[in-house]
Amino acid sequence: MMKRLIFTIPVAAIVLLTLVGCNNAQQPTSQNPTVTETTGTTSAQGGFDALANVISNTKAAVETGDFNQATQEFDKFESAWVKVEDGVKTKSSQTYGVIEDAATQVKSALKAKDKAKAQEGLNILNTNITAVSKS
């Protein structure tokens, strides 16, 4: 009986340690993981900032009559707009429509090299994007 007990205790210890070791393998390796979270607000503000830059750069090029540069600058509008347009649509479908129409006006005016229409559309964009970014 004693020989059996001497053999059983080490085997039980090995089994117990193996089970404990398997359980620890499922734990994360880092005790204090670093979590970086980007909020929708931060992302949206970045989109509004990008739109403001596009409008400003396009205005500057239109004022100097450089429609090629203005077109290149305004081509960046869509990639910035896509980041915020759903939020704008949710906040105000009317403002969303005004922005979409003004963007179309600017594109057409740049293509036609119509300085007055381009400036008008850019002013409408600037006013509405600034207003919706603050709401």
N, C-alpha and C positions, 0 to 999 in steps of 0.2 A: 504494500500500500504506500509506503514511504517513497519507493522508487517512482511510482506513478505520480505522486504529488510533486516530486522534484522535477519531473519532466513536464508536467502540466503548467506549472507557474511560469517558466520561461516562454513556453509557447503562447500562453495567454498574454503575457507582456508584449511579445512580438506582434500578436494580432491587434492588441489595443493600440500600440504605437503606430502600426500601419494604418489603422482606421483614423487616428488623430491626424496623421500625416496626409491622408487623402482629403480629409475635411479642410485642412489648411491650404491645400492646393487650389481650392475654389475661392479663396479670399483674394481681394485685389492686392497687387504687389505694393502699392503705395498707400501708406496710412493716411496721408493728407493730399488727396488729389486736388489739383488746381483746376478750377472750372472757370472758363471764360465764356461769358454770355453776352450776346449782342441783342439788345432790345429792338423791337420794331421801330420805336421812336428814334433811336440813334440811327438806324439804317435809313429811315425816312428823312431825317434831317440832313443826312449826307446826300440823299437824292435831291433835296431842295437846294442845298448848297451847290451841287453840281449844275442844276438847272440855272441858278442865278449866274454862275460862271459862264455857261454857254450863252445865255442872253446878253451878258455884259460884253463878252468877246465878239459876239455877232454884231452887236450895236456898234462897237468900235470900228469893225471892218466896214460896216455899211456907211458909217459917217465919213470914212475916207474914200468911199467909192470902190473898195476892193471886194467885189462880189464873189470872186473865186475864194478868197479867204473867208468871207462871211458864210458861204455855202459849206466850206469845210468845217467851220466852227459849229454851224447849226446842224450838221450831220450828227453831232454828238448829243443832240437834244433827245432823241428817241431812247438811247441807252440810259440816260438819266431819268427820263420821264417814266419808263417802265418800272422803276423802283418805287415810285410814289403814286402812280395813277390809280391803283385800286383804292388806296386810302383817300385820295381826293374824291373819287367817285362816290365813296361811302359818305364822306363828310358833306359833299354838295354836288349833286349831279348837274346842277346848273353851271357851277364854276368849272366842272370837268368839261362840259360841252363848250364853254367859252374858250378854254385852253386848247382843246382839240381844234376848234375852228381857227383860232389865232395861229396855231402852229402850221396849219394848212395854208393860211394867208401868207405867212412868212416864207414858207417854201416856194409858193408861187411867185411872190414878189422878188425873191432872190433869183429865181430862174429868169424872170422877165427883166431883172435889173432895175426894178422900180423902188427907188430909195424911199419915197414917201410911204408907200404901202408896207414896205419892210419895217420901217421905223414904227409905224402905227401898230402893226402886229406884234412887234417886240415889246412895245409899251404895254399893250393889253396883256401879253404873257407875263411881263414883269409885275404888273399890278395884281393880277389874279394869283400868281404863284406865291408872291410875298404874302398876300392876305390869307391864303389857305395854309401856308406853312406856319402861320402864327395862331391859327385856330385850333 
